[in-house]
Amino acid sequence: MKIFLVNLILLILLAVSTTQISQIPSASGPSYGVYVNGKVYVIAQSSNLLQVIQGNTVTMNYTLPSYSGAVPFRIAYLDGDFYIIYQKGPLVQWNGNVVKTFNIPEVGKFPAIISAGNYVVVTASYGNKIYLVSPSGNLTSITVMNGPQALAYDNQTNTLYVGAYDTNLVYGISMSTLKVIYNFTLNATTVDAMAFIPPDELAVATYAQQVEILNATTGKVLQVFSIPTFGVNGYSCMVYVPSNYSLYLSVAHENDVVAVMNLKTGGVSLITVGNSPNGIVYDPMDHSIYVMNYGSNTISMIPVSVQGSNASNNFTIYYVLAVIAVVIVVILGIIAVRRK
């Protein structure tokens, strides 16, 4: 009976403590990705590759076009084609072959890209414009604030949100009229990443190492999260996961963590991933987060049920102790009954 009790306790400890985070080896310098039809497509920047991931396996590699002085950076998808923006380089429409190449003036080092309605939108991070590729393949621009480098999109109202590192302004642009309809002033300067939270909230990550939750219509600050470690910068990426009401933010600069912010509880926790996490992609089919770890050439696959270390360590310890206590009481009760 004693041996049985010890083995049972060890099994419980092993089951509770086993991590569910997978590390997927990638080509050199994974930067950002996009989810499309059950697959995650990741740019391996230093290898000039587009890698295809299904589950926890890289299933395909595609060589991307090369341009002098530029490297592939971020990616979006629209109507059967990928759109890849290069740091200090062009925007490329690609479907396995180059469909079209667009010159983006003052694209800079931190361009953002997103599909919004019928358009693909790219920021000129060294200028003051966003550029839109129309359904007909034409390139147009809208003047915004200086240094735009963050984008988010509300598909219900067809509104695009633009943030910048040069100012504390956020613009809301109607993708129906291509006009600025909202203009918000933040409490902190320098916008590094954004995410839309349905039905009507906007999350803004700033260089002040905070995430402000705004009403997407009025700009009123509803909630503020402080990130418990330094490292939010222009390489950071943020996604919202509706199944657990949480935001996931890569803490990119000289770090190896993703910050998880629960909108219901207000709690902030950290998940350890690889070195220099950049892009984050959410797979809504298997409910996993994929993190591109630029510095360690890995992609972390995180089930959304996995909680951050700061929030869960104490809970896990108490949970284990409670389970062990219950098991001991039950077994001792059985022993006592048998002795009678």
Beta strands, then each sheet from edge to edge (+ up, - down):
strand 1: 22-25
strand 2: 30-36
strand 3: 39-44
strand 4: 49-54
strand 5: 57-63
strand 6: 71-78
strand 7: 81-87
strand 8: 91-94
strand 9: 98-102
strand 10: 113-116
strand 11: 119-123
strand 12: 129-133
strand 13: 139-143
strand 14: 148-154
strand 15: 159-164
strand 16: 169-174
strand 17: 179-185
strand 18: 191-197
strand 19: 201-206
strand 20: 210-215
strand 21: 221-226
strand 22: 238-241
strand 23: 246-251
strand 24: 257-262
strand 25: 268-272
strand 26: 277-283
strand 27: 288-293
strand 28: 298-303
sheet 1: 1+ 28- 27+ 26-
sheet 2: 2+ 3- 4+ 5-
sheet 3: 6+ 7- 8+ 9-
sheet 4: 10+ 11- 12+ 13-
sheet 5: 14+ 15- 16+ 17-
sheet 6: 18+ 19- 20+ 21-
sheet 7: 22+ 23- 24+ 25-
end
